[in-house]
Amino acid sequence: MRLDKYLKQSRLIKRRVVAKEATEGSFVSVNNKIEKPSYRVKIGDIITIKFDKKTVNVKVTSLSQFDLMYELISESHNA
């Protein structure tokens, strides 16, 4: 599944257009590497998302929207 689609379906980011812009703007990294929206997400990947006031780290646990798609690793508030 594409990274931008995964972010939308997992509800980490609510709209796919916003997910695509975030990946193109270097706000999303996978396994500590900036990836394009077309990156193919795999189970076990660690995704880091830098929001305006917080940073979220999650581990991909499923690619099916009917399961819990990620496990929250950490969430930190930016100063």
CORFEN-V318742 format. One record per residue. N is the residue number from 1. SS is DSSP state (a for helix, b for strand, c for the rest). Layout:
# CORFEN-V318742
<<N;SS> <N;SS>>
This chain:
# CORFEN-V318742
<<1;c> <2;b> <3;a> <4;a> <5;a> <6;a> <7;a> <8;a> <9;a> <10;c> <11;c> <12;c> <13;c> <14;c> <15;c> <16;a> <17;a> <18;a> <19;a> <20;a> <21;a> <22;a> <23;a> <24;a> <25;c> <26;c> <27;c> <28;b> <29;b> <30;b> <31;c> <32;c> <33;b> <34;b> <35;c> <36;c> <37;c> <38;c> <39;c> <40;b> <41;c> <42;c> <43;c> <44;c> <45;c> <46;b> <47;b> <48;b> <49;b> <50;b> <51;c> <52;c> <53;c> <54;b> <55;b> <56;b> <57;b> <58;b> <59;b> <60;b> <61;c> <62;c> <63;c> <64;c> <65;c> <66;c> <67;c> <68;c> <69;c> <70;b> <71;b> <72;b> <73;b> <74;b> <75;b> <76;b> <77;b> <78;c> <79;c>>
